[in-house]
């Protein structure tokens, strides 16, 4: 066999393996592991022709690939009839290594943890998959108990390795939430866990560190080399460059797991994450959890607001941001959303995107309409972690609160197990944000309830011209369809109002 038909690989560490190939194959590898970044053409670097808009995962200088891309390299070789030869490293082994777990022993071990909870079938499969494969992206929706999966894998790693364990999350709120979750699972977090974020001590002799990525990604290689196990929770929220920087430094991390409820649907994002953590493993789905009654059922109402012709003609020639600004500041629309929130029974979450021009306006409007008769809370990036935790605690013990919360903060920053209604007040087409937000309302309670989702859409079309936010609502409908959610569309005539509290703001037709 000619050298042109053979590719050799050898582990460099637990982050990379080296590739030995012919120069012609190198060019193929460079092209195969190159992907156009979505939206790259709008960046200044692309416009200035300083960047071609691509991410290249194969390093032509070091001739290395991330270990998590091993399965993709196998596919690359198979498609081209190249023979792949794996050379074993005396310390780091081979990228295809697996651990043949003894399931009765694993069941016994998990039972020995004395947690007040037992792993559900899908959680056990995720734990077993992680142990067997050492690395993986574990794809599991909000409400499926991702922190419990992390906890059990963490406890196994504590026994299987001598090194420390790093749990990386995107926000301070999630640091505190993960810490509390471990405590709820029966772990002595005070003795064994250390938290790192702004204002917290960076040095500890505890084996488990829970931290935001922002707090540690600039730390030196030596600091990261202490970890033999790394978890990344909500990995879709990490900045790609910062995440890659951290994971590249975790050269001794044999066990590495990325967890998320959803990826953004782009091949680029998926492959970058798989390179760092390993192939994607689908743990379960929202629909499966609903069918098994582990998550609440979902009733989606798409409220298609039809605007007066004057408003439609006004925004016809607007750019996207101008249209969005007009919509979120349109008083009849905000009055409609406020009345909608107030009319719902149970705890209601109103989600916005823009703080000053929308979120605070809705909050004050709702407060003025309900007076002192009902608790109304406001959550955005301005609200500290302690205050968010206090709000979460209050809401979980009550059934008539309204929470006005920013989409970015609440879609991943807080878990509340007692939500009954969700209102999307700001148009968004982000698959990640939509699905994460939905997950906030699907945590099952004892009453076997159905969660109501009100998707506020905006129809300002003129003739064949469709406005931007109307197109975004179509993208959200595609997401609902893809996920298997049923929905109904209710056209609503949104009328101009004379006074803020005029009761004839809207008429509903079906």
PEMONOR-V122800 format. One record per residue. N is the residue number from 1. PHI is phi in whole degrees, 0 to 359 (NA if undefined). Layout:
# PEMONOR-V122800
n=N phi=PHI
n=N phi=PHI
This chain:
# PEMONOR-V122800
n=1 phi=NA
n=2 phi=289
n=3 phi=298
n=4 phi=295
n=5 phi=259
n=6 phi=230
n=7 phi=234
n=8 phi=252
n=9 phi=228
n=10 phi=209
n=11 phi=301
n=12 phi=265
n=13 phi=198
n=14 phi=278
n=15 phi=258
n=16 phi=225
n=17 phi=237
n=18 phi=273
n=19 phi=242
n=20 phi=252
n=21 phi=209
n=22 phi=285
n=23 phi=308
n=24 phi=295
n=25 phi=291
n=26 phi=301
n=27 phi=297
n=28 phi=295
n=29 phi=298
n=30 phi=300
n=31 phi=287
n=32 phi=297
n=33 phi=261
n=34 phi=237
n=35 phi=219
n=36 phi=287
n=37 phi=283
n=38 phi=303
n=39 phi=80
n=40 phi=300
n=41 phi=296
n=42 phi=268
n=43 phi=281
n=44 phi=301
n=45 phi=296
n=46 phi=292
n=47 phi=298
n=48 phi=275
n=49 phi=63
n=50 phi=272
n=51 phi=211
n=52 phi=272
n=53 phi=85
n=54 phi=252
n=55 phi=260
n=56 phi=244
n=57 phi=272
n=58 phi=265
n=59 phi=274
n=60 phi=290
n=61 phi=278
n=62 phi=279
n=63 phi=57
n=64 phi=230
n=65 phi=231
n=66 phi=298
n=67 phi=302
n=68 phi=295
n=69 phi=267
n=70 phi=304
n=71 phi=296
n=72 phi=290
n=73 phi=294
n=74 phi=302
n=75 phi=295
n=76 phi=303
n=77 phi=293
n=78 phi=298
n=79 phi=296
n=80 phi=249
n=81 phi=59
n=82 phi=272
n=83 phi=276
n=84 phi=258
n=85 phi=252
n=86 phi=254
n=87 phi=261
n=88 phi=282
n=89 phi=273
n=90 phi=294
n=91 phi=252
n=92 phi=266
n=93 phi=71
n=94 phi=232
n=95 phi=291
n=96 phi=266
n=97 phi=299
n=98 phi=226
n=99 phi=245
n=100 phi=286
n=101 phi=283
n=102 phi=268
n=103 phi=298
n=104 phi=301
n=105 phi=294
n=106 phi=295
n=107 phi=301
n=108 phi=297
n=109 phi=297
n=110 phi=298
n=111 phi=294
n=112 phi=289
n=113 phi=287
n=114 phi=57
n=115 phi=285
n=116 phi=291
n=117 phi=240
n=118 phi=256
n=119 phi=300
n=120 phi=290
n=121 phi=305
n=122 phi=289
n=123 phi=292
n=124 phi=299
n=125 phi=298
n=126 phi=294
n=127 phi=297
n=128 phi=297
n=129 phi=298
n=130 phi=298
n=131 phi=296
n=132 phi=293
n=133 phi=256
n=134 phi=70
n=135 phi=211
n=136 phi=183
n=137 phi=270
n=138 phi=263
n=139 phi=266
n=140 phi=213
n=141 phi=290
n=142 phi=305
n=143 phi=96
n=144 phi=270
n=145 phi=85
n=146 phi=297
n=147 phi=295
n=148 phi=289
n=149 phi=297
n=150 phi=302
n=151 phi=301
n=152 phi=292
n=153 phi=296
n=154 phi=298
n=155 phi=296
n=156 phi=295
n=157 phi=296
n=158 phi=299
n=159 phi=277
n=160 phi=276
n=161 phi=230
n=162 phi=259
n=163 phi=278
n=164 phi=273
n=165 phi=235
n=166 phi=244
n=167 phi=246
n=168 phi=254
n=169 phi=229
n=170 phi=278
n=171 phi=223
n=172 phi=300
n=173 phi=302
n=174 phi=286
n=175 phi=301
n=176 phi=295
n=177 phi=294
n=178 phi=296
n=179 phi=302
n=180 phi=291
n=181 phi=300
n=182 phi=301
n=183 phi=297
n=184 phi=297
n=185 phi=279
n=186 phi=98
n=187 phi=267
n=188 phi=278
n=189 phi=293
n=190 phi=298
n=191 phi=273
n=192 phi=245
n=193 phi=243
n=194 phi=235
n=195 phi=256
n=196 phi=235
n=197 phi=198
n=198 phi=307
n=199 phi=92
n=200 phi=263
n=201 phi=297
n=202 phi=272
n=203 phi=253
n=204 phi=205
n=205 phi=255
n=206 phi=282
n=207 phi=283
n=208 phi=247
n=209 phi=240
n=210 phi=248
n=211 phi=211
n=212 phi=283
n=213 phi=293
n=214 phi=297
n=215 phi=280
n=216 phi=233
n=217 phi=295
n=218 phi=272
n=219 phi=299
n=220 phi=282
n=221 phi=303
n=222 phi=302
n=223 phi=296
n=224 phi=286
n=225 phi=290
n=226 phi=284
n=227 phi=263
n=228 phi=259
n=229 phi=221
n=230 phi=228
n=231 phi=245
n=232 phi=241
n=233 phi=264
n=234 phi=55
n=235 phi=294
n=236 phi=295
n=237 phi=270
n=238 phi=287
n=239 phi=292
n=240 phi=305
n=241 phi=295
n=242 phi=293
n=243 phi=296
n=244 phi=298
n=245 phi=301
n=246 phi=294
n=247 phi=292
n=248 phi=298
n=249 phi=283
n=250 phi=277
n=251 phi=291
n=252 phi=260
n=253 phi=278
n=254 phi=290
n=255 phi=266
n=256 phi=211
n=257 phi=225
n=258 phi=253
n=259 phi=239
n=260 phi=201
n=261 phi=277
n=262 phi=197
n=263 phi=264
n=264 phi=277
n=265 phi=87
n=266 phi=267
n=267 phi=296
n=268 phi=300
n=269 phi=301
n=270 phi=298
n=271 phi=288
n=272 phi=299
n=273 phi=293
n=274 phi=295
n=275 phi=300
n=276 phi=278
n=277 phi=242
n=278 phi=122
n=279 phi=300
n=280 phi=282
n=281 phi=236
n=282 phi=280
n=283 phi=284
n=284 phi=195
n=285 phi=226
n=286 phi=300
n=287 phi=298
n=288 phi=297
n=289 phi=292
n=290 phi=291
n=291 phi=296
n=292 phi=272
n=293 phi=65
n=294 phi=272
n=295 phi=232
n=296 phi=294
n=297 phi=292
n=298 phi=236
n=299 phi=247
n=300 phi=261
n=301 phi=244
n=302 phi=269
n=303 phi=266
n=304 phi=273
n=305 phi=282
n=306 phi=258
n=307 phi=270
n=308 phi=299
n=309 phi=301
n=310 phi=299
n=311 phi=294
n=312 phi=299
n=313 phi=292
n=314 phi=293
n=315 phi=266
n=316 phi=308
n=317 phi=258
n=318 phi=285
n=319 phi=286
n=320 phi=305
n=321 phi=295
n=322 phi=295
n=323 phi=298
n=324 phi=297
n=325 phi=299
n=326 phi=297
n=327 phi=295
n=328 phi=289
n=329 phi=257
n=330 phi=284
n=331 phi=303
n=332 phi=301
n=333 phi=295
n=334 phi=294
n=335 phi=296
n=336 phi=300
n=337 phi=297
n=338 phi=298
n=339 phi=296
n=340 phi=299
n=341 phi=296
n=342 phi=293
n=343 phi=285
n=344 phi=278
n=345 phi=267
n=346 phi=93
n=347 phi=287
n=348 phi=236
n=349 phi=254
n=350 phi=253
n=351 phi=253
n=352 phi=235
n=353 phi=248
n=354 phi=255
n=355 phi=291
n=356 phi=291
n=357 phi=273
n=358 phi=221
n=359 phi=302
n=360 phi=293
n=361 phi=296
n=362 phi=298
n=363 phi=301
n=364 phi=292
n=365 phi=296
n=366 phi=295
n=367 phi=302
n=368 phi=292
n=369 phi=278
n=370 phi=264
n=371 phi=64
n=372 phi=265
n=373 phi=281
n=374 phi=211
n=375 phi=282
n=376 phi=234
n=377 phi=245
n=378 phi=235
n=379 phi=226
n=380 phi=210
n=381 phi=299
n=382 phi=286
n=383 phi=272
n=384 phi=293
n=385 phi=300
n=386 phi=296
n=387 phi=293
n=388 phi=297
n=389 phi=296
n=390 phi=296
n=391 phi=299
n=392 phi=302
n=393 phi=298
n=394 phi=294
n=395 phi=297
n=396 phi=290
n=397 phi=251
n=398 phi=232
n=399 phi=227
n=400 phi=214
n=401 phi=262
n=402 phi=241
n=403 phi=246
n=404 phi=263
n=405 phi=225
n=406 phi=290
n=407 phi=299
n=408 phi=294
n=409 phi=287
n=410 phi=276
n=411 phi=296
n=412 phi=223
n=413 phi=267
n=414 phi=221
n=415 phi=252
n=416 phi=237
n=417 phi=270
n=418 phi=223
n=419 phi=261
n=420 phi=246
n=421 phi=222
n=422 phi=232
n=423 phi=240
n=424 phi=278
n=425 phi=270
n=426 phi=239
n=427 phi=300
n=428 phi=209
n=429 phi=249
n=430 phi=291
n=431 phi=301
n=432 phi=298
n=433 phi=296
n=434 phi=298
n=435 phi=291
n=436 phi=296
n=437 phi=294
n=438 phi=301
n=439 phi=300
n=440 phi=298
n=441 phi=262
n=442 phi=257
n=443 phi=293
n=444 phi=291
n=445 phi=246
n=446 phi=286
n=447 phi=271
n=448 phi=59
n=449 phi=286
n=450 phi=251
n=451 phi=277
n=452 phi=261
n=453 phi=245
n=454 phi=253
n=455 phi=262
n=456 phi=275
n=457 phi=252
n=458 phi=231
n=459 phi=257
n=460 phi=238
n=461 phi=289
n=462 phi=233
n=463 phi=61
n=464 phi=274
n=465 phi=279
n=466 phi=258
n=467 phi=288
n=468 phi=302
n=469 phi=290
n=470 phi=294
n=471 phi=297
n=472 phi=296
n=473 phi=296
n=474 phi=296
n=475 phi=294
n=476 phi=294
n=477 phi=298
n=478 phi=300
n=479 phi=296
n=480 phi=301
n=481 phi=295
n=482 phi=300
n=483 phi=278
n=484 phi=84
n=485 phi=276
n=486 phi=272
n=487 phi=207
n=488 phi=231
n=489 phi=253
n=490 phi=241
n=491 phi=293
n=492 phi=226
n=493 phi=279
n=494 phi=265
n=495 phi=262
n=496 phi=299
n=497 phi=239
n=498 phi=277
n=499 phi=238
n=500 phi=304
n=501 phi=250
n=502 phi=299
n=503 phi=279
n=504 phi=256
n=505 phi=290
n=506 phi=215
n=507 phi=240
n=508 phi=251
n=509 phi=232
n=510 phi=244
